[in-house]
């Protein structure tokens, strides 16, 4: 995985299927177009989803999304629309993504997908929906690749169980993504303070954020998540937020991701580093704004300095006031006028 902070994942999901219909191109061509646009913006990773409707959901499983945006009534019917890709397609997408300079991953939703993705993904992504599917999580963790785990709609105890299941396999390269399993997530439900909670409870695990808040002009949700400590940030990606479908209406388009990346760069520029030292830009102000010991009267050669002879004044080019007790009682080596800034060669 790349080491950019934050590491930004574009969740392509299956949005490209809808774009393929609009542009009258194949889903594979549309998926590559999504990769192209993500690479142009500077996104770190392109992420897809690998599943088959018959292995992910029972036929009568009801919808849990906004049916005014996506009218499909059952999960099986929805997944069936978008499950035509298999190993061959993901091999091609993996190679294409890497050629574009990005990392590649796809969330496996069954054991067969987990197996064929092993040679393709730079890390495994576990969906919030599989957080309690511990045998599946353990199976993937044993493969030894980095694990990124979304924890939406979960109690902290369930997060702990999943992380322990991974760690018990000897796999300790883990990132937990705070996530709210609501599409779209209302801003007042983003609950970003959970990022801080996860950092405290899991100090040896990286923490990130998987975002379902609809994008706005500022993209401040992602910026705030980063400021709170999210090292990896994931958001759904689309080329057209107005398209009907399950994910477009809460996804970000290239301009949204460009704004988010601009925010991250600005944040990084102002955060600097944690070493407390004097910056180059502070050298002159430090000298001119600090104080030196200054004479309050004319003093003749040989006189002994008293406390009343001294006053701390700017600039800080002479003896620092912190040496006042050392200077008091010293002999003056030459005649000095009132308001002289004392230096060590004068006493």
C-alpha positions in Angstrom: 0.0 0.0 0.0 1.1 3.6 -0.6 2.1 5.6 2.4 0.3 8.9 1.6 -1.6 10.5 4.5 -4.4 10.2 4.3 -4.5 7.2 2.0 -7.6 7.8 -0.2 -9.7 4.9 -1.5 -12.2 5.5 -4.3 -15.0 2.9 -3.8 -16.0 2.2 -7.4 -18.4 -0.4 -6.1 -20.7 -1.1 -9.1 -21.5 2.4 -10.1 -19.7 1.9 -13.4 -22.5 -0.4 -14.6 -24.9 2.6 -14.7 -22.4 4.7 -16.5 -21.9 1.9 -19.0 -25.6 2.1 -19.9 -25.6 5.9 -20.3 -22.5 5.9 -22.4 -23.4 2.8 -24.3 -20.2 1.0 -23.5 -19.4 -2.3 -21.8 -19.2 -2.4 -18.0 -15.5 -3.3 -18.3 -14.9 -0.2 -20.4 -16.8 1.9 -17.9 -14.8 0.5 -15.0 -11.6 1.5 -16.7 -13.0 4.9 -17.3 -13.6 5.2 -13.6 -10.0 4.2 -13.0 -8.8 6.8 -15.5 -10.7 9.6 -13.7 -9.6 8.5 -10.3 -5.9 8.4 -11.4 -6.2 11.9 -12.9 -7.4 13.3 -9.6 -4.6 11.6 -7.5 -6.5 8.9 -5.7 -4.4 6.2 -4.1 -6.6 3.1 -4.5 -9.4 1.9 -6.8 -11.7 -0.5 -5.0 -14.4 -2.7 -6.4 -16.8 -5.4 -5.0 -16.6 -9.0 -5.9 -19.8 -11.0 -5.4 -22.5 -13.2 -6.9 -26.1 -12.5 -6.0 -26.8 -16.2 -5.2 -24.0 -16.4 -2.6 -24.4 -13.0 -0.9 -28.1 -12.8 -0.1 -31.3 -14.9 0.1 -33.8 -14.2 -2.7 -36.3 -12.4 -0.5 -34.0 -10.2 1.5 -35.5 -6.7 1.6 -34.0 -3.4 0.6 -32.3 -1.3 3.3 -31.5 1.7 1.1 -33.4 4.8 0.0 -35.9 3.3 -2.4 -36.7 6.8 -3.8 -33.2 6.7 -5.2 -32.9 3.0 -6.0 -36.4 1.4 -6.5 -35.3 -2.2 -6.4 -37.2 -4.0 -3.7 -35.0 -6.9 -2.8 -31.2 -7.2 -2.3 -31.0 -10.2 -4.5 -32.6 -8.4 -7.4 -30.2 -5.5 -6.9 -27.1 -7.6 -6.6 -28.1 -9.6 -9.7 -27.9 -6.5 -11.8 -24.3 -6.0 -10.9 -22.6 -9.4 -10.6 -21.4 -10.2 -14.1 -17.7 -9.8 -13.3 -15.5 -12.7 -12.3 -11.8 -13.5 -11.9 -10.9 -12.6 -15.5 -12.4 -9.1 -15.3 -10.8 -8.4 -12.0 -7.4 -9.5 -13.3 -7.8 -7.0 -16.2 -8.9 -4.2 -13.8 -6.1 -5.0 -11.4 -3.5 -4.7 -14.1 -5.1 -1.6 -15.5 -5.2 0.1 -12.1 -1.6 -0.7 -11.3 -0.6 0.6 -14.8 -2.3 3.9 -13.8 -0.1 4.1 -10.6 -2.8 3.2 -8.1 -3.3 0.4 -5.7 -6.1 -2.1 -6.4 -8.5 -4.0 -4.2 -12.0 -5.5 -4.3 -14.1 -6.5 -1.3 -14.8 -10.2 -1.4 -18.2 -11.4 -0.4 -17.6 -15.1 -0.7 -14.8 -17.6 -0.3 -14.3 -18.1 -4.1 -13.8 -14.3 -4.5 -11.4 -14.2 -1.5 -9.3 -16.9 -3.1 -9.0 -15.5 -6.7 -8.4 -12.0 -5.3 -5.4 -13.1 -3.4 -3.0 -12.6 -6.3 -4.6 -9.3 -7.2 -5.4 -7.1 -4.2 -2.9 -4.9 -2.4 -5.0 -5.5 0.8 -8.2 -7.1 1.7 -11.2 -5.0 2.5 -13.9 -6.4 4.8 -17.4 -5.0 4.5 -19.3 -3.8 7.6 -21.9 -6.4 6.6 -19.4 -9.2 7.3 -18.1 -7.9 10.6 -19.9 -10.8 12.5 -18.9 -13.4 9.8 -15.9 -14.4 11.9 -15.1 -17.7 10.0 -14.9 -15.7 6.8 -12.8 -13.0 8.4 -10.4 -15.6 9.8 -10.2 -17.4 6.5 -9.1 -14.1 4.7 -6.8 -13.0 7.6 -4.8 -16.3 7.3 -3.8 -15.3 3.8 -1.5 -12.7 5.5 -2.3 -9.6 3.5 -3.1 -6.3 5.1 -6.7 -6.1 6.4 -9.0 -3.0 6.2 -12.2 -3.6 8.1 -15.3 -1.3 8.1 -17.3 -1.4 11.3 -20.6 0.3 10.5 -23.7 -0.7 12.5 -21.7 -2.5 15.1 -21.2 -2.4 18.9 -17.7 -1.9 20.2 -17.7 -5.5 21.5 -18.4 -6.8 17.9 -15.5 -4.7 16.6 -13.3 -6.2 19.3 -14.3 -9.8 18.4 -13.5 -9.2 14.7 -10.1 -7.6 15.4 -9.2 -10.4 17.8 -10.2 -13.0 15.2 -7.8 -11.4 12.7 -5.0 -11.1 15.3 -5.4 -14.7 16.4 -4.3 -15.8 13.0 -1.0 -13.9 13.4 -2.1 -11.1 11.1 -1.5 -7.7 12.7 -1.6 -5.4 9.7 -5.1 -4.1 10.4 -6.9 -0.8 9.7 -10.4 -0.2 11.2 -12.7 2.1 9.3 -15.3 4.0 11.3 -18.4 3.8 9.2 -22.1 4.6 9.5 -24.2 2.1 7.6 -26.8 4.5 6.3 -27.1 5.6 2.7 -26.7 8.6 2.6 -25.5 9.3 6.1 -26.9 12.6 7.4 -24.1 14.9 8.5 -25.3 14.9 12.1 -25.1 11.1 12.1 -21.5 11.0 10.9 -20.4 10.6 14.5 -16.7 11.3 13.7 -15.7 11.2 17.4 -15.8 7.4 17.1 -12.5 7.8 15.3 -11.0 9.0 18.6 -12.7 6.2 20.5 -11.3 3.6 18.2 -7.8 5.1 18.5 -8.0 4.8 22.3 -9.5 1.3 22.4 -7.2 -0.1 19.6 -3.9 1.8 20.1 -2.0 -0.7 18.0 -4.3 -0.7 15.0 -4.5 2.0 12.3 -7.9 3.9 12.2 -9.7 5.3 9.2 -13.1 6.4 7.9 -15.5 5.0 5.3 -17.8 7.9 4.4 -21.4 7.8 3.3 -22.2 11.5 3.8 -23.4 13.1 0.6 -20.6 15.4 -0.7 -20.9 19.2 -0.4 -18.9 22.1 -1.8 -16.4 22.0 1.1 -15.8 18.2 1.6 -15.2 19.1 5.2 -16.5 15.7 6.5 -13.4 14.0 5.1 -11.2 16.8 6.3 -12.6 16.6 9.8 -12.1 12.8 9.8 -8.5 13.3 8.8 -8.0 15.9 11.5 -9.3 13.5 14.1 -6.8 10.9 13.1 -8.2 8.9 10.1 -5.2 7.5 8.3 -7.2 5.8 5.5 -10.3 7.4 4.0 -12.8 5.6 1.7 -15.6 7.2 -0.2 -17.9 6.0 -3.0 -16.9 7.3 -6.4 -19.0 8.2 -9.4 -18.7 10.1 -12.7 -22.3 11.4 -12.3 -24.0 12.0 -9.0 -27.4 12.5 -10.7 -27.6 8.9 -12.1 -30.3 6.7 -10.6 -28.9 3.8 -8.6 -27.9 2.6 -5.2 -24.7 4.6 -4.7 -24.4 7.6 -7.0 -26.5 10.0 -4.8 -24.0 9.8 -1.9 -20.8 9.2 -3.9 -18.2 11.8 -4.7 -17.3 12.7 -8.3 -13.8 13.6 -9.5 -14.3 17.3 -8.6 -15.3 16.3 -5.0 -12.3 14.1 -4.6 -10.1 16.8 -6.0 -11.4 19.2 -3.4 -10.9 16.6 -0.6 -7.3 16.0 -1.7 -6.7 19.8 -1.8 -8.0 20.0 1.8 -5.7 17.1 2.9 -2.7 18.9 1.3 -3.6 22.1 3.1 -4.1 20.3 6.4 -0.7 18.6 6.0 1.0 21.9 5.2 -0.3 23.5 8.4 0.3 20.5 10.6 4.0 20.5 10.0 5.9 18.2 12.3 5.8 17.5 16.1 9.4 18.6 16.8 9.2 21.9 18.9 12.0 24.0 17.6 12.6 27.5 16.1 11.5 27.7 12.5 13.5 29.6 10.0 10.7 32.1 9.6 10.9 32.8 13.3 14.6 33.6 13.6 14.4 37.3 13.0 11.1 37.8 15.0 12.6 35.8 17.8 15.6 38.1 17.9 13.7 41.3 17.6 10.7 40.5 19.9 12.6 39.0 22.8 14.1 41.1 25.5 17.6 42.0 26.7 18.9 43.6 29.8 19.1 47.4 29.2 20.6 50.1 31.3 18.2 52.5 33.1 21.0 55.2 33.5 24.4 56.3 32.4 27.0 54.0 34.1 30.7 54.7 34.4 33.6 52.2 34.0 34.2 50.3 37.2 30.7 50.7 38.7 28.9 47.7 40.1 25.5 47.0 38.6 22.5 47.1 40.8 19.0 45.7 40.2 17.7 49.2 39.6 20.2 49.8 36.8 18.6 47.1 34.7 15.3 46.8 32.8 14.3 44.1 30.2 13.6 45.6 26.8 13.4 44.6 23.2 15.3 43.5 21.1 16.8 40.2 22.3 20.3 40.9 20.9 22.0 41.3 24.3 22.1 39.4 27.6 18.8 37.6 28.3 16.8 38.7 31.3 17.0 35.1 32.6 20.7 35.9 33.5 19.6 39.0 35.6 20.9 37.5 38.9 24.2 36.8 37.3 24.6 40.3 36.0 23.7 42.1 39.2 26.9 42.7 41.1 29.1 42.6 38.0 31.6 45.4 37.3 31.1 47.5 34.1 34.2 47.5 31.9 33.7 50.8 30.1 31.5 53.9 30.2 28.0 53.1 29.0 25.0 55.4 28.2 21.4 55.0 29.4 19.4 52.5 27.2 22.5 50.5 26.3 21.7 46.9 25.5 24.1 44.9 27.6 26.3 42.3 26.1 28.7 40.0 27.9 31.8 41.8 26.7 30.7 45.0 28.6 30.8 43.5 32.1 
